[in-house]
Amino acid sequence: MKTPFFSGYLIFLITLTGCTTVTTPPTALTTPSPTTATTPPSPTSTPTPTSVKLSPVSANFKISPEGMGPAKLGMTLGALKKQLGANAEFKVTSPYIVDFDAIAVSQNGKVQYYILYPAAKPLTDSDKIEYLLTENPAYRTEKGVGSGTTLKQAEAAYGDATLSYNTAIEGREYVSFANEPAKNIAFRLGSFGDNSLVGVYPSASGEFNQTKQYKDDGIIRAVRVDCLGQSCGN
């Protein structure tokens, strides 16, 4: 089970120990301003995972422990700019979430993924990429899981799901799986446009809450890959 992330730089790093020639992907949506999560009104049974065949993903859009598509952890920002060339746009988004700013990387007018970094510490071209996050559904893991994938599909791919949120990090909700693809890949839940909970929690007894029950229409909203608090390689 993972601990949720994004409560400042330290909590963000601890979380995981708990987005060329491409087909134009659907428009990525901007992460809304987070709000404190509230407990859903009535519990439901955890849906039984079903066998779901997800489409294979090309290397240009693959999420792996090494990165997302051409963006690799440990490569410099300048190296990524050189690789993507003039067709890519790099735009600073500040603030992005609490304690973190981001660079939105766009191609063909669509945000592909965000490069996150500590607020007030702008990345230079010589700095290494340590955090990547995407809400673009074109980017998926080897088993086809990404933004917009239903929890039923994700559970069929990776096993039993455990959902959790922490009021100390503004109630952002995450899910871990019995057979996760990698320790440094995290899945955030929630609807686009609000921060309503996907999980059905019996009670909100403290800061940290978890459950194995979730709403039938629950989806993965975003996927993050990072260096787990360690120095990223080259």
Helices and strands as residue ranges (DSSP letters): H 8-14, G 59-61, E 63-64, E 67-68, E 71-72, H 77-84, G 85-87, E 88-97, E 100-107, E 110-118, E 131-134, H 151-158, E 161-166, G 167-169, E 173-177, E 185-189, E 208-211, E 220-226
